[in-house]
Amino acid sequence: MLGRLNHVAIAVPDLKAAVAQYAGPLGATVSAPQQLPEHGVTVVFVELPNTKIELLEPLGADSPINAFLERSPSGGIHHVCYEVDDILAARDRLKQSGARVLGNGEPKTGAHGKPVLFLHPKDFNGTLVELEQAN
């Protein structure tokens, strides 16, 4: 069911500072910031040869990233994102096995313009998992 690792997301308190760290000393290529109001975040992607790093900054007072940064003020790994061929079939299979899909269980459009779902971290060894439709 799982495809390739699409990205590892890191919550950051200051997106501009984080971009400067990756683009400066590490010499990485970083995308332009993208606001995703439906998810309550502003994101950039650090391009790597085999995957991406997503840097997340809260967008607004209701952002789910705010609670994460309250617990980890300097930021940290927030989630991992795996690609799946059929997000609805993956969701149904996971729900049948007892995994909890966050939100209303329906995919939302993610930063890449593709359907995404999030899975409860308590069902995956303490890791928030994002699934993204591959094509």
N, C-alpha and C positions, 0 to 999 in steps of 0.2 A: 504494500500500500504506500509506504513512504518513498518519496523520490529524493532528489538531492536537497542538501541544506541550502536554503535560499539566503538566509541571513541570520546573524546574531544581533539582537537589539540591545543597546546600552542606553539607559536613561541618564541624562546629564542635566545638571542645574543651569548650565550656560552653554547653549549651542554654539555660539560664536567662538568661545574659548576652546571648546572641544574640537571644532573644525580646524582651528589654528594649530592644535596639537597634532592632528592627523595629517594635515596638508603641509605643515612646516617641518618639524624634525623627522617625521616618518615619511614625508614625501608622497603621500597618497593623493589620488584623484578623488575629489569629493563633489557630489552633486550639489545643485542649488537647493536651498531650503524649500520645503513643500509643506504648506499648512493642510492638515487633515481635520477639520472641525468635527466630523462625525466620530473620530477617534480621540479628539481632545489633545492632539499633539502636532508639533512641527518636527519634521524629519529631514535628515540628509542621509545619503548613502555613500559610504566609503567603498570604492570599487577595489576588489582584490581579484587575482587571477582565477580563484576557485570558488568565491562566494562574495558576500558583501557584509559590511558592518552597518547597521542602522543606528544612527544617533538620534535619540528622542528627547525633546524638550516639551514640558507642559504647555498647552495652549488653552489659557483660560483657567478660572478658579475651579471648575468642575472636572479638570483633567484627571484621569486615573493615575497619571504619572506623579501627581502631587503627593499622594499617599506613599508611593514608593520612595520618593525623595525625602519625605519626612523621616522614614525609617533609615534611609541611606543618603544623607545629605550631600555626599560627594559623588553620588551616582553609582552605577553598577549594572551588571548584566540583568536585563529585564525579561527577555524571552528569546527562544529560538524558533525559527520559522522553517518548516519543511514543506516541500512541494508535494502535492498529490494530483493524480490524474483526474479524479472525479471527486470534488469536494463534498457533494451531497451523499454519494455512496460512502465516502470516508466517515462523514458525520454519522450516518445511520449505523454503520458497523461499530463505531466507537460507542455510541449511545447504547446499542444492544449489549456491549461488553461491560456497561456500567460506567463508562467515562462521562464526565460532565462537560457539556458545551456551554460556554459562558454566554451571557446575553439571552436573546430570545431563541437562539439555536439556528437562526437564519444567517447566511453569509452577508457580510458587508463588503463594500469595495475598499480594498487596501491601497497602499501607496503606489503600487505598480499597476493600478487600474483593474486588478483581478479580484475575484471573490476570496475572502479570508474568513476564518473562524478561529476562536481561541478556546483552548482546553484548560480546565481547572488544574492548577499546579499540584494540588494534593493527589491527583490521579497519575502524575508523571514525575514522581520523585522530587517534588518541590520545585519543578520547573514549569513556568508558564509556556505553553506550546501554541504556536500559531500555525495553522495549515493554510496554504495558498494554492489555489487552482493553478496547475502548471501551464495550461494552454487556453 
